[in-house]
Amino acid sequence: MNSPTASTTEESTARIVAPRSSVIESIRGCGLSGLRVNKEDLRRKLSMPKYLRDAIRDSINSKDVDAAVERYRGGNSAGREEASEGPMVVFVNSRSGGRHGPELKERLQQLMGEEQVFDLSDVRPHEFVDYGLGCLEKLAGLGDFCAKDTRDKLRILVAGGDGTVGWVLGSLTELHKQGREPVPPVAVIPLGTGNDLSRSFGWGGSFPFAWKSAVKRSLLRAITGPVCRLDSWHLLISMPSGEVVDPPHSLKPTDECSLDQGLTIEGDLPEKMNCYEGVFYNYFSIGMDAQVAYGFHHLRNEKPYLAQGPISNKLIYSGYTCTQGWFLTPCISDPSLRGLKNIIRMHVKKVNCSEWEQIPVPKSVRAIVALNLHSYASGRNPWGSPKPEYLEKKGFVEAHVDDGLLEIFGLKQGWHASFVMVELISAKHIAQAAAIRLEVRGGEWKDAFMQMDGEPVEATHEQGLLIICRN
């Protein structure tokens, strides 16, 4: 799939390169059949002129755009070099999924040069945005037409899981906020376990490492694929006391806790609030599914030898799920094993409506999911494909990735979730909304487990917390 990038026209929309859409065609896109790709031709299409590659590298390494621009100013003064057809930068997460990153990184460097392939353990996406793209923009402003053309044509490829893709997209969103257009579209090589962002845009659920030609075909698709759009969603978490433990890259602390003007909070707000904000593109969830994901994430980090690939990860994940009380709930008072109805109050804003409306949390629901794409938990579609008469009865509309709406559904006990995952039934439909607000009450429930695009989050709190998702 090609993955979203920040919007070129509105902040809530992301741009994605999407070469394929159907299941069969997405398999072809991963290199199981089709045309042969000449290595030298591909390199000419992808590679930037050497002086630009060096300027970007030095700018990032020194974290000084001006010094790098001064050294490479006039590198194409004779006008002999032109931008390639599809200049590209690749980010590789060597820790994603089955940890194939190092092998893939080496192949990509052979195809397009070391300076255009970044390991995320060495170069963060925001560093590339601030210094790498900043260097191209300054050279372009000094009259370097090759640098300008390269900046305008640039595409980005991300080799990693959904969390990695979201991390890169979140950094690129800053370009739109700063008025630095265009925002490069993003493509994906799926290295994660679920790869739902990748599946949604036809790039498949896993990458076939047995075929080296698959890498070349994916690069070619990333150059030529059409650009699609997808909504991005802003998440705000605030609490009077407590903290988010080991937050993912997509969630950052913030001092500006700007709550919705129409938001009614019971009681007085404390003087000090701990706030976090982030962006997600596929889904946000809270409850038992996130608790299981959080435990699996830490198990895999503690015992990396277990993470041998997506299939191994899924088997371990399934086994781990059975130990967390989702299937068999003991008769004890632990609120984390009961329905969310007892501890969460939910409000939504429906489309073209400025007022918050309280929505009751259905009985026995143990996980609430706000879904943007049609892919959750390795390609499942829990929302299903409701018939037009059902949509009309419920006041819903047909779901699309760029409609400005989240599909909110619930998962009950593990047996219900299992039937949903094999698509024998649909999840418990709750609402469609342009914004959702969740108030987690205090009491005994001290730990809130959440997920953002597959990245688990734990929030420890004493007096409850407030979560708002908005377009």
C-alpha positions in Angstrom: 0.0 0.0 0.0 1.0 3.5 -0.1 0.6 5.3 3.0 -0.9 8.6 3.9 1.0 11.7 4.3 -0.1 15.0 5.6 -2.8 16.7 3.6 -2.0 19.1 0.9 -5.3 21.0 1.2 -6.6 20.3 4.7 -5.0 19.2 7.9 -7.4 16.3 8.4 -6.5 14.5 5.1 -3.4 12.4 4.4 -1.9 11.5 1.0 -1.2 7.9 0.1 0.3 6.2 -2.9 -2.1 3.3 -3.8 -1.0 1.2 -6.7 -3.4 -1.7 -6.0 -6.8 -2.1 -4.3 -8.0 -5.7 -4.7 -6.6 -8.7 -2.9 -5.4 -10.4 -6.1 -3.8 -7.2 -7.4 -2.2 -6.4 -4.1 -0.4 -9.8 -4.2 0.9 -8.9 -7.7 2.0 -5.6 -6.3 4.2 -7.5 -3.9 6.1 -9.2 -6.7 4.5 -12.6 -7.2 3.9 -12.0 -10.9 4.2 -9.3 -13.5 6.9 -7.4 -15.2 10.7 -7.6 -14.8 12.4 -4.5 -13.4 15.8 -3.6 -14.7 18.1 -2.7 -11.8 20.0 0.1 -13.5 16.8 1.7 -15.0 15.2 1.7 -11.5 18.3 3.3 -10.0 18.2 6.1 -12.5 14.5 6.7 -11.7 15.1 6.8 -8.0 18.5 8.3 -7.3 19.0 12.0 -6.6 22.1 13.8 -7.9 25.1 13.1 -5.6 25.6 16.7 -4.5 22.0 16.7 -3.2 22.4 13.4 -1.5 25.5 14.7 0.3 23.9 18.0 1.2 20.9 16.2 2.8 23.1 13.8 4.7 25.4 16.5 6.0 22.5 18.7 7.0 20.9 16.0 9.0 24.2 14.8 10.6 25.3 18.4 11.6 21.7 19.5 12.3 22.6 22.8 10.6 20.8 23.5 7.3 22.7 26.8 6.7 26.2 25.2 7.0 25.3 22.4 4.6 23.7 24.8 2.1 26.7 27.0 2.1 29.0 24.0 1.4 26.9 22.7 -1.5 25.6 25.9 -2.9 26.3 26.0 -6.6 26.7 22.2 -6.8 24.7 22.3 -10.0 25.7 25.8 -11.1 26.4 24.6 -14.6 22.9 23.2 -14.9 24.2 19.8 -16.1 22.2 17.7 -13.6 18.5 17.2 -13.6 16.1 15.7 -11.0 15.3 12.0 -11.5 11.9 10.8 -12.5 11.0 9.6 -9.0 13.4 10.8 -6.4 12.7 8.8 -3.2 13.8 8.5 0.4 13.3 5.3 2.4 12.9 4.9 6.2 13.5 1.4 7.5 12.5 0.3 11.0 14.9 -2.6 11.7 12.9 -3.6 14.8 9.5 -4.0 13.1 7.7 -7.3 12.8 10.0 -10.2 12.1 13.0 -7.9 12.3 13.8 -8.2 8.6 14.8 -4.5 8.6 18.6 -4.9 8.3 18.4 -7.3 5.3 15.9 -5.0 3.6 18.0 -1.9 4.3 21.0 -3.5 2.7 19.0 -4.4 -0.5 17.6 -0.9 -0.7 21.0 0.7 -0.4 22.3 -1.4 -3.2 19.4 -0.2 -5.4 19.4 3.5 -4.7 22.5 4.5 -2.7 23.2 4.7 1.0 22.4 8.4 1.5 18.7 7.9 0.5 18.0 5.0 2.9 17.6 5.9 6.6 17.5 3.6 9.6 15.0 5.0 12.0 17.3 4.0 14.9 19.8 6.6 13.5 17.7 9.3 11.8 14.3 10.3 13.2 11.6 11.4 10.7 11.4 14.9 12.2 15.1 15.3 11.7 14.7 14.6 8.0 11.8 17.0 7.8 13.6 19.8 9.6 17.1 19.4 8.1 16.9 17.2 5.0 13.9 18.8 3.4 14.9 22.1 4.8 18.2 21.8 3.0 16.4 21.1 -0.3 14.1 24.0 0.2 16.9 26.5 0.9 18.9 25.4 -2.1 15.7 25.8 -4.2 15.2 29.2 -2.8 18.8 30.1 -4.0 17.9 29.3 -7.5 18.9 25.6 -7.7 16.2 24.2 -10.1 17.4 20.6 -9.6 16.9 20.9 -5.8 13.4 22.5 -6.4 12.4 19.8 -8.9 13.6 17.1 -6.5 11.7 18.6 -3.6 8.5 18.8 -5.7 8.7 15.2 -7.0 10.0 13.6 -3.8 8.2 10.5 -2.5 8.8 8.6 0.7 8.8 4.8 1.3 8.4 3.4 4.8 9.5 -0.1 5.6 7.8 -1.0 8.9 4.6 -1.7 10.7 1.6 0.5 11.2 3.2 2.3 14.2 6.2 3.2 12.1 4.1 4.5 9.2 2.1 6.6 11.7 5.3 8.0 13.1 6.5 9.1 9.7 3.1 10.5 8.7 2.9 12.5 11.9 6.2 14.2 11.2 5.2 15.0 7.7 2.0 16.6 8.9 4.2 19.4 10.3 5.0 20.4 6.8 1.4 21.3 6.2 1.1 23.2 9.4 4.2 25.2 8.5 3.0 25.9 4.9 5.9 23.9 3.4 4.1 22.4 0.4 4.0 19.9 -1.2 3.8 17.2 1.4 5.5 14.1 -0.1 3.2 11.1 -0.5 4.2 7.9 1.4 4.3 4.3 0.3 4.7 1.2 2.5 6.7 -2.0 2.6 4.8 -4.0 5.4 7.2 -5.3 8.1 4.8 -5.4 11.0 2.4 -8.0 12.4 -1.0 -6.6 11.4 -0.1 -4.1 8.7 -3.6 -2.8 8.4 -2.5 0.5 6.9 -0.7 -1.4 4.2 -3.6 -3.8 3.5 -6.0 -0.9 3.1 -4.2 0.5 0.1 -3.3 -2.7 -1.6 0.3 -3.3 -0.5 -0.4 -6.5 1.2 -0.2 -7.9 4.8 3.4 -9.0 4.6 6.4 -8.7 2.4 7.7 -11.7 0.4 11.4 -11.8 1.3 12.0 -14.9 -0.8 11.9 -12.8 -3.9 14.5 -10.1 -4.3 12.7 -8.8 -7.3 9.8 -7.9 -5.0 11.8 -5.1 -3.6 12.4 -3.6 -7.1 8.7 -4.0 -8.0 7.6 -2.3 -4.8 10.0 0.7 -5.5 8.6 0.9 -9.0 5.0 0.9 -7.8 5.9 3.6 -5.3 7.1 5.8 -8.1 4.2 5.3 -10.5 1.3 4.6 -8.1 -1.6 7.1 -7.9 -2.0 9.2 -4.8 -5.0 8.6 -2.5 -6.3 10.5 0.5 -7.2 9.4 4.0 -8.4 11.2 7.1 -6.0 11.8 10.0 -7.4 12.1 13.6 -6.1 14.2 16.4 -6.0 12.6 19.9 -5.9 14.5 23.2 -5.5 12.7 26.5 -5.7 14.8 29.7 -5.7 13.8 33.4 -5.5 15.7 36.7 -2.8 13.3 37.9 -0.9 10.4 36.5 1.1 9.8 33.3 1.3 7.8 30.1 3.9 5.1 30.6 6.5 4.8 27.8 4.4 6.7 25.2 4.9 5.7 21.5 6.3 8.1 19.0 2.8 9.0 17.9 1.9 10.4 21.3 3.8 13.3 22.9 3.4 15.4 26.1 2.1 18.9 25.6 1.6 22.0 27.7 -1.3 23.2 25.6 -4.4 21.4 26.7 -7.0 23.0 24.5 -10.3 21.3 25.3 -13.3 21.7 23.1 -15.3 24.9 23.8 -18.5 23.0 23.9 -17.2 20.5 26.4 -19.0 20.2 29.7 -17.0 18.8 32.5 -18.5 17.8 35.8 -16.9 19.7 38.7 -14.0 22.1 38.6 -10.9 21.4 36.5 -7.7 21.2 38.6 -5.1 23.9 38.1 -2.6 21.4 36.7 -3.4 18.9 34.0 -1.1 16.3 32.4 -1.8 16.3 28.7 -0.7 14.3 25.7 -1.5 14.7 22.1 -1.0 12.5 19.0 -2.3 11.5 15.6 -3.7 8.2 14.3 -4.9 7.2 10.8 -6.5 3.8 11.2 -7.9 3.2 14.7 -8.0 4.1 18.3 -9.2 1.6 20.9 -9.5 1.4 24.7 -10.2 -1.7 26.8 -9.3 -5.4 26.8 -8.0 -5.5 23.2 -5.5 -2.8 24.0 -4.6 -4.5 27.3 -3.7 -7.7 25.4 -1.7 -5.7 22.8 0.2 -3.9 25.6 1.1 -7.2 27.3 2.2 -8.8 24.0 4.3 -5.7 23.1 6.3 -6.0 26.3 6.6 -9.7 26.1 8.1 -9.4 22.6 10.5 -6.7 23.8 11.6 -8.8 26.8 12.0 -12.0 24.7 12.9 -10.8 21.1 13.8 -14.3 20.1 10.0 -15.0 20.0 9.5 -12.4 17.2 10.7 -14.5 14.2 8.0 -13.1 11.8 4.4 -12.2 11.4 3.1 -15.7 11.6 5.0 -16.5 14.8 3.8 -13.2 16.2 0.2 -14.0 15.5 0.4 -17.4 17.1 2.0 -16.0 20.3 -0.5 -13.1 20.3 -3.4 -15.6 20.1 -2.0 -17.7 22.9 -1.3 -14.6 25.0 -4.9 -13.4 24.5 -6.2 -16.6 26.2 -4.3 -15.8 29.4 -5.8 -12.3 29.9 -9.3 -13.1 31.1 -11.1 -12.0 27.9 -12.5 -15.5 27.3 -13.0 -16.7 30.9 -13.7 -13.9 33.4 -13.3 -15.1 37.0 -15.8 -14.0 39.6 -13.7 -11.4 41.2 -14.1 -7.6 41.7 -11.3 -6.6 39.2 -13.0 -3.9 37.1 -10.5 -4.4 34.2 -12.3 -7.7 33.5 -15.8 -6.3 33.4 -17.7 -4.3 30.9 -16.6 -0.7 30.1 -20.1 0.6 30.8 -19.2 0.8 34.5 -16.2 3.0 34.0 -16.6 5.0 30.8 -18.9 7.8 29.7 -19.0 8.4 26.0 -20.1 11.5 24.0 -19.9 12.0 20.2 -20.3 14.8 17.7 -22.2 13.6 14.7 -21.6 15.0 11.2 -22.6 18.6 10.7 -23.4 18.9 14.4 -21.6 21.2 16.9 -23.2 19.7 20.0 -21.9 16.7 22.0 -24.4 13.9 22.3 -24.1 11.2 25.0 -24.1 7.7 23.7 -24.7 4.8 26.1 -22.0 2.2 26.2 -23.6 -1.2 25.5 -23.7 -3.7 28.2 -20.8 -6.3 28.3 -18.6 -4.3 25.8 -15.0 -4.8 26.9 -13.3 -2.9 24.2 -14.4 0.3 22.3 -12.8 0.8 18.9 -13.0 4.0 16.7 -12.1 2.8 13.2 -11.2 5.0 10.2 -10.1 2.4 7.7 -11.8 -1.0 6.8 -8.9 -3.0 8.2 -8.4 -3.9 11.9 -6.4 -6.8 13.5 -4.6 -8.0 10.4 -7.2 -7.2 7.7 -10.5 -7.8 9.4 -13.5 -5.5 8.9 -15.4 -5.6 12.2 -17.8 -2.9 11.0 -18.8 -5.1 8.1 -20.9 -4.0 5.1 -24.3 -3.0 6.4 -27.2 -2.9 4.0 -28.6 0.5 2.9 -31.8 -0.1 4.8 -29.9 -0.8 8.0 -27.7 2.3 7.5 -30.8 4.5 7.0 -32.5 3.0 10.1 -29.5 3.7 12.3 -28.7 7.1 10.8 -25.4 5.9 9.4 -23.8 6.4 6.0 -21.5 4.1 4.0 -18.0 4.2 5.4 -15.1 5.7 3.5 -11.5 6.5 4.5 -11.8 10.2 3.7 -15.4 10.9 4.9 -14.4 12.7 8.1 -16.2 10.0 10.2 -15.1 7.3 12.6 -17.0 4.1 12.9 -17.3 3.3 16.6 -18.0 -0.3 17.6 -17.6 -2.6 20.6 -16.2 -6.0 21.3 -17.6 -8.1 24.1 -16.1 -11.2 25.6 -13.4 -13.1 23.8 -15.8 -15.5 22.1 -17.7 -12.6 20.6 -14.4 -10.9 19.4 -13.3 -14.2 17.9 -16.5 -14.6 15.8 -16.0 -10.9 14.7 -12.4 -11.6 13.7 -13.3 -14.5 11.5 -16.1 -12.3 10.1 -19.0 -14.6 11.0 -20.7 -11.7 12.7 -20.2 -7.9 12.8 -19.0 -6.1 15.9 -21.5 -4.2 18.1 -22.2 -1.0 16.2 -22.3 2.0 18.5 -22.1 5.2 16.4 -20.6 7.1 13.5 -19.0 10.4 14.6 -16.9 13.3 13.5 -15.5 13.5 17.1 -15.6 11.2 20.1 -15.0 12.0 23.8 -14.4 9.3 26.4 -14.4 10.1 30.2 -12.7 7.4 32.1 -13.9 7.5 35.7 -11.5 7.0 38.7 -12.2 4.6 41.4 -10.5 1.2 41.3 -9.6 1.4 37.6 -6.1 2.9 37.9 -4.7 1.8 34.5 -6.2 2.6 31.2 -5.0 0.6 28.2 -5.3 2.1 24.8 -4.0 1.5 21.2 -3.2 4.0 18.4 -2.7 2.2 15.1 -1.4 -0.9 16.8 0.9 1.0 19.2 -0.2 0.1 22.8 -0.5 2.8 25.5 -0.9 2.6 29.3 -2.1 5.6 31.3 -1.9 5.4 35.1 -4.2 7.8 36.7 -5.8 8.5 40.1 -8.8 10.8 39.3 -9.9 9.6 35.9 -8.9 10.9 32.5 -10.5 12.5 29.4 -9.8 11.3 25.9 -10.9 13.3 22.8 -10.5 12.2 19.1 -11.4 14.8 16.5 -10.8 15.3 12.8 
